[in-house]
Amino acid sequence: MYVEIRKKDAKYFVILRGEDLYRHEDAKGKQFAHFVSTSKDEASNVAKQFAKQNKCLIRWTSGGIETPELPSPTDFPHAEG
């Protein structure tokens, strides 16, 4: 498992990689970003927290064919109020 920070279209996407636990059931191979920011420092700080919690490394990438999606609130019904 690792945390990927991908720069695409002047945005930084933080993606958890290597665990099916973090992939949406209907994703069909599409990646889901867990955090998006226009600030490199902010994305780096969030990635560091994910890496610390999951005891894994951070990988920086750029570009890519598809822009990762953000999960909708309905994907996480247990997170409501």
Secondary structure, DSSP 8 states (H G I E B T S, - for coil): -EEEEEEETTEEEEEEES-GGGS-TT-TT--B-SEEES-HHHHHHHHHHHHHHHT-EEEEEE--SS--B---GGG-GGG--
